Amino acid sequence: MPDVMEGLGNVLEMQGRPEEAEGMRSRMREALEVREAREVRDVQLAREARLMREVQISQYLG
C-alpha cells in the first residue's frame, strides 16, 4: 500500500500539485507510524500473555 500511495504522490506532483502530493506523503508516513506502533503493541501483548501463562503453569506445578 505504501508504494501505491507514493505513486499517487508522484502523479500529483507531475500534475503540478505539489501541496497535495506532500499531503499524500504525510498521510502515508502517519499511517505507517500507526501501523508500526500497533505491531509493537501486539508483540508486547503476546510477550505478556506468554509470561502470564508461564507464571500460571509454574504456580500450578508449584
FIDREN-387354 format. One line per field, with one value per atom (N, C-alpha, C): residue number from 1; chain; atom name; y, z, x. Coordinates in steps of 0.05 Angstrom, whole numbers, m for minus. Layout:
<atoms>
num = [NUM_...]
cadena = [A_...]
atomo = [CA_...]
y = [Y_...]
z = [Z_...]
x = [X_...]
</atoms>
This chain:
<atoms>
num = [1_1_1_2_2_2_3_3_3_4_4_4_5_5_5_6_6_6_7_7_7_8_8_8_9_9_9_10_10_10_11_11_11_12_12_12_13_13_13_14_14_14_15_15_15_16_16_16_17_17_17_18_18_18_19_19_19_20_20_20_21_21_21_22_22_22_23_23_23_24_24_24_25_25_25_26_26_26_27_27_27_28_28_28_29_29_29_30_30_30_31_31_31_32_32_32_33_33_33_34_34_34_35_35_35_36_36_36_37_37_37_38_38_38_39_39_39_40_40_40_41_41_41_42_42_42_43_43_43_44_44_44_45_45_45_46_46_46_47_47_47_48_48_48_49_49_49_50_50_50_51_51_51_52_52_52_53_53_53_54_54_54_55_55_55_56_56_56_57_57_57_58_58_58_59_59_59_60_60_60_61_61_61_62_62_62]
cadena = [A_A_A_A_A_A_A_A_A_A_A_A_A_A_A_A_A_A_A_A_A_A_A_A_A_A_A_A_A_A_A_A_A_A_A_A_A_A_A_A_A_A_A_A_A_A_A_A_A_A_A_A_A_A_A_A_A_A_A_A_A_A_A_A_A_A_A_A_A_A_A_A_A_A_A_A_A_A_A_A_A_A_A_A_A_A_A_A_A_A_A_A_A_A_A_A_A_A_A_A_A_A_A_A_A_A_A_A_A_A_A_A_A_A_A_A_A_A_A_A_A_A_A_A_A_A_A_A_A_A_A_A_A_A_A_A_A_A_A_A_A_A_A_A_A_A_A_A_A_A_A_A_A_A_A_A_A_A_A_A_A_A_A_A_A_A_A_A_A_A_A_A_A_A_A_A_A_A_A_A_A_A_A_A_A_A]
atomo = [N_CA_C_N_CA_C_N_CA_C_N_CA_C_N_CA_C_N_CA_C_N_CA_C_N_CA_C_N_CA_C_N_CA_C_N_CA_C_N_CA_C_N_CA_C_N_CA_C_N_CA_C_N_CA_C_N_CA_C_N_CA_C_N_CA_C_N_CA_C_N_CA_C_N_CA_C_N_CA_C_N_CA_C_N_CA_C_N_CA_C_N_CA_C_N_CA_C_N_CA_C_N_CA_C_N_CA_C_N_CA_C_N_CA_C_N_CA_C_N_CA_C_N_CA_C_N_CA_C_N_CA_C_N_CA_C_N_CA_C_N_CA_C_N_CA_C_N_CA_C_N_CA_C_N_CA_C_N_CA_C_N_CA_C_N_CA_C_N_CA_C_N_CA_C_N_CA_C_N_CA_C_N_CA_C_N_CA_C_N_CA_C_N_CA_C_N_CA_C_N_CA_C_N_CA_C_N_CA_C_N_CA_C_N_CA_C]
y = [m24_0_25_26_50_56_35_40_54_45_57_87_92_120_137_125_140_146_126_130_152_153_174_201_202_227_236_217_224_235_222_231_259_264_291_312_304_322_328_307_311_328_328_344_373_379_406_412_391_395_386_400_392_392_410_411_386_378_353_329_329_307_305_327_327_318_326_318_287_277_247_233_243_230_233_256_260_240_236_217_189_183_156_151_171_168_164_180_177_149_139_112_91_94_74_75_99_101_88_92_79_49_39_10_m1_12_2_2_23_24_1_m5_m27_m54_m57_m82_m85_m63_m64_m71_m59_m64_m94_m104_m132_m151_m145_m162_m161_m137_m134_m149_m147_m162_m192_m201_m230_m239_m223_m230_m231_m211_m210_m234_m242_m265_m291_m293_m317_m318_m295_m294_m302_m292_m298_m328_m340_m369_m384_m375_m389_m386_m363_m359_m378_m379_m396_m425_m434_m462_m467_m449_m454_m454_m438_m438_m464_m473_m498_m522_m522_m544_m541_m517_m508_m519]
z = [0_0_0_15_14_m15_m31_m58_m75_m70_m85_m77_m51_m42_m51_m52_m62_m92_m106_m135_m139_m122_m124_m119_m99_m93_m116_m130_m153_m176_m180_m201_m195_m170_m163_m167_m161_m165_m195_m211_m240_m252_m239_m248_m238_m225_m215_m190_m174_m148_m125_m121_m100_m72_m66_m39_m33_m53_m49_m48_m63_m63_m35_m24_3_24_21_39_38_14_10_23_19_32_62_72_100_113_100_109_108_88_85_108_115_137_163_168_192_194_172_171_177_166_172_201_213_241_259_252_268_265_241_237_252_251_266_296_306_335_343_326_331_331_312_312_337_346_371_394_395_417_416_393_390_400_393_402_433_444_473_487_476_488_486_464_461_482_486_506_534_540_567_571_550_552_556_542_545_573_584_611_631_627_646_646_622_620_635_631_645_675_685_713_723_709_717_717_698_697_720_725_747_774_777_802_804_782_783_790_778_783_810_819_845_858]
x = [16_0_17_40_56_66_71_80_58_34_11_8_10_7_30_54_77_73_63_57_36_16_m4_8_26_40_56_70_86_68_45_26_17_9_0_22_47_69_73_71_75_52_29_7_9_31_35_19_15_1_18_40_60_49_30_19_3_m13_m29_m11_11_30_43_51_63_43_18_m3_m7_m7_m9_14_38_62_61_51_49_30_7_m13_m2_14_26_45_62_81_66_45_29_16_6_m7_14_38_59_68_69_76_55_30_9_10_15_17_40_63_87_81_68_62_43_24_6_21_39_55_71_84_99_81_58_39_31_25_17_39_64_86_88_86_87_65_40_18_22_33_38_59_80_100_88_72_59_41_26_8_24_47_64_75_84_95_74_49_27_22_22_18_40_65_87_85_76_72_50_28_6_14_29_38_57_75_94_80_59_44_28_17_2_20_44_62_76_76_85_108]
</atoms>
